[in-house]
Amino acid sequence: MYITITPQTMGGNYSKSSADFVGYLEKENQGLEQEELEHFFNQYGDEISAEEVVREIDGNTAKLEKTEPRFYSITVSPSKYELNRLQNHSEDLKKYTRELMKDYVSSFNREIKGRPINIDDIKYYAKIEHQRTFKGTDRQVRENQPFATKILQLKNGIRKVERGELPGNIKTMKQEIQKLEKAAPHQQNGKRIVQGMQKEGSQSHIHIIVSRKDASNRFSLSPGSKYKASDVELNGKTVKRGFDRDGFFEKAEKTFDKTFGYQRNFAETYKARKDFIKNPKIYFASLMKLPTNEKALAFKIMGKAGIPIMPSIPVTQAQLAMKIFNGLRRGVDVAIKSSSIGI
């Protein structure tokens, strides 16, 4: 489960309207029949029009400065393992979204009129999408780039030869292009993965647009607050402030697991990914304590995610770490071959 929370755009000034973003979320409906359309929805309503979303979000921005975002975008991307647990991607993810947004409001350390905020205090709209395309930042595209560069150079060379600007053998150049196409490390259905190519397999995910202001248009609720959940003294009064992002991400996982009876592997947890980034030694120490089959699945998940097996280890401990992890990997390789893990 990967969740991102971002302001409406990156930069100093923000557009007064959400129309461009809402229009972007409507792109997947183009060319579909009426019964195939994915509509916007919120906590209580289905089949909400894009026009209503724009009107409600744009009309809920009282007293916001130009340098303050009007809304936040939350993107929720379940893994293929999580998606395999669902019976109906559209309906199940809609159900999950409504539970997830309860986790969202409970992660604010804020009060409205002396009570904690609740789901009715926020204004949000969500949409399920089922397609994804490869981006320039994706690992597959980046690692294919040296081959793409050489192919482009050869194609430019062919055009120059055809125009008589350079000498050369076009047939040989085309054969070289074919070799490079096949040699690129990342392929999909026999073709080199490039930016803009649609990803195969289940790609269902959730886009949520949530207003910066509460539903009454009086209070600002920012998940991008620089403050973590805390209580401070202000003018002699105790004031609650902040948003607990770590808490939200962990709640989101637990809600998914509870809702769909999902058995989450160690490598899929937010805490594990955070440990990997901040302290790889702790991450791998925890990994080594897992039962063999769970370790096998964890390494498989890590490989699919592009996580290197060897973490950053201080030089003084490198030889010992390498010996330990190589031994662990041999055991995991055996487990993958002999276990009944469905991967």
Long-range contacts (C-beta under 8 A, 24 or more apart in sequence): 1-76, 1-77, 1-78, 1-79, 1-82, 1-252, 1-253, 1-256, 1-268, 1-270, 2-75, 2-76, 2-77, 2-79, 3-74, 3-75, 3-76, 3-77, 3-248, 3-249, 3-252, 4-73, 4-74, 4-75, 5-72, 5-73, 5-74, 5-223, 5-224, 5-245, 6-72, 6-73, 6-75, 6-224, 7-69, 7-72, 7-73, 7-224, 8-69, 8-70, 8-71, 8-72, 8-73, 9-69, 12-67, 13-66, 13-67, 14-66, 14-67, 14-68, 14-69, 14-70, 15-70, 16-58, 16-61, 16-70, 17-54, 17-58, 18-53, 18-54, 18-57, 18-58, 18-70, 18-71, 18-209, 19-54, 19-58, 21-71, 21-73, 21-209, 22-50, 22-53, 22-54, 22-57, 22-209, 23-50, 25-50, 25-127, 25-129, 25-207, 25-209, 26-50, 28-129, 28-130, 28-131, 38-90, 38-127, 38-128, 38-129, 38-130, 39-127, 40-125, 40-126, 40-127, 41-94, 41-97, 41-125, 41-126, 41-127, 42-123, 42-124, 42-125, 42-126, 43-98, 43-101, 43-119, 43-120, 43-124, 46-94, 48-125, 53-125, 53-209, 56-123, 56-125, 56-211, 57-123, 57-125, 57-209, 57-211, 59-217, 60-123, 60-211, 60-213, 60-215, 60-217, 61-211, 61-212, 61-213, 61-217, 62-213, 62-217, 62-218, 64-212, 64-213, 64-220, 68-212, 68-220, 69-212, 69-222, 69-224, 70-211, 70-212, 71-209, 71-210, 71-211, 71-212, 72-209, 72-210, 72-212, 72-222, 72-223, 72-224, 73-207, 73-208, 73-209, 73-210, 74-104, 74-206, 74-207, 74-208, 74-209, 74-210, 74-223, 75-205, 75-206, 75-207, 75-208, 76-100, 76-205, 76-206, 76-208, 76-252, 77-205, 77-206, 78-204, 78-205, 78-256, 79-268, 79-301, 80-201, 80-202, 81-265, 81-268, 81-301, 82-256, 82-260, 82-262, 82-268, 83-202, 83-204, 84-202, 85-260, 85-261, 85-262, 86-204, 86-260, 89-128, 89-130, 89-202, 89-204, 90-128, 90-130, 90-204, 92-260, 93-128, 93-204, 93-205, 93-206, 94-126, 94-128, 95-259, 96-206, 96-255, 96-256, 96-259, 96-260, 97-126, 97-206, 97-208, 99-255, 99-259, 100-252, 100-255, 101-126, 101-208, 101-210, 103-248, 103-251, 103-252, 103-255, 104-210, 104-223, 104-248, 106-251, 107-223, 107-229, 107-243, 107-244, 107-245, 107-247, 107-248, 107-251, 108-221, 108-223, 108-229, 108-242, 108-243, 108-244, 109-229, 109-230, 109-231, 109-240, 109-241, 109-242, 109-243, 109-244, 110-219, 110-221, 110-240, 110-241, 110-242, 111-240, 112-214, 112-216, 112-219, 117-214, 117-221, 120-215, 121-214, 121-215, 121-216, 121-219, 121-221, 122-210, 122-211, 122-214, 122-215, 122-221, 123-210, 123-211, 123-213, 123-214, 123-215, 124-208, 124-209, 124-210, 124-211, 125-208, 125-209, 126-206, 126-207, 126-208, 126-209, 127-206, 127-207, 127-208, 128-204, 128-205, 128-206, 129-203, 129-204, 129-205, 129-206, 129-207, 130-202, 130-203, 130-204, 131-198, 131-199, 131-203, 132-198, 132-199, 132-203, 132-205, 133-195, 133-196, 133-197, 133-198, 133-199, 134-193, 134-194, 134-195, 134-196, 134-197, 134-199, 135-195, 136-195, 138-195, 139-186, 139-306, 140-186, 140-193, 141-186, 141-193, 141-194, 141-195, 143-185, 143-186, 144-184, 144-185, 144-186, 144-192, 144-193, 144-194, 147-180, 147-181, 147-183, 147-184, 147-192, 148-184, 148-192, 148-194, 150-180, 151-177, 151-180, 151-181, 154-180, 223-248, 246-270, 246-274, 265-294, 265-297, 265-298, 265-301, 266-290, 266-294, 266-298, 267-297, 267-298, 267-299, 267-301, 267-302, 267-305, 267-307, 268-301, 276-307, 276-311, 280-311, 280-312, 280-313, 281-311, 281-313, 283-311, 284-311, 284-325, 287-328, 288-324, 288-328, 292-331, 292-332, 292-335, 292-339, 293-335, 293-339, 293-341, 295-328, 295-331, 295-332, 295-335, 296-332, 296-335, 296-336, 296-339, 296-341, 297-341, 297-343, 299-329, 299-332, 299-336, 300-336, 300-341, 300-343
